[in-house]
Each structure stands twice: as structure tokens, then as C-alpha cells.
């Protein structure tokens, strides 16, 4: 959007993982932030969320063991799975990312 929503959304995920790593928290669960009442488009949110998480995990390997996406519905789940497949080149076991809807 016009008010830097994309950048704010990306930094939300990245900074959450940074705080987790600084506190030796190795498992993190995320919802699809801003796609409910705020109406941010799910596909765009998934791209920002997954891109930010993958960037963090590439920059800071061995800090997080599991990222779990806790998602509202099958449409949101499909958007996140698609982005993980496209954006994440991390060499981790398939259980590294987990989904719930």
C-alpha cells in the first residue's frame, strides 16, 4: 500500500524471529498477519511473510528449528504452501515448516 504496509509486514516477521533467536526460542508459530479484519490480500501477505522468514533463516542458520503457520482456511494454507515452494531454498527437512488451518 501507500503507507509502507508491505515493509511493515515483512519486518514484523523478521523481527519476531530475531527476538525469538535472541531469547533462545527455537520454535515459532505465526498466523497470516493482517489478512483478517485489516483486509490485506492473502497472496501478497503470504509472499511477504514467507519471504521474510526464509530470508531470516538463510541469514541466521541454526537459530530456529521450526516455523509453524497457523492459518484460517484452505485458501490461506494454499497461498503459504505455494510461497514456501517458490521462495525458500533452505536445505532443511520437510518438517521444518508446518501448517495448521
TAZISUL-V527696 format. One record per run of one state. SS is the DSSP state (hx for helix, st for strand, lp for the rest). FROM is the first residue (numbers start at 1). LEN is the number of residues. If there is no record, write none. Layout:
BEGIN
ss,from,len
SS,FROM,LEN
SS,FROM,LEN
END
This chain:
BEGIN
ss,from,len
lp,1,4
hx,5,18
lp,23,4
st,27,4
lp,31,11
hx,42,18
lp,60,6
st,66,5
lp,71,3
hx,74,14
lp,88,6
hx,94,3
st,97,4
lp,101,1
END
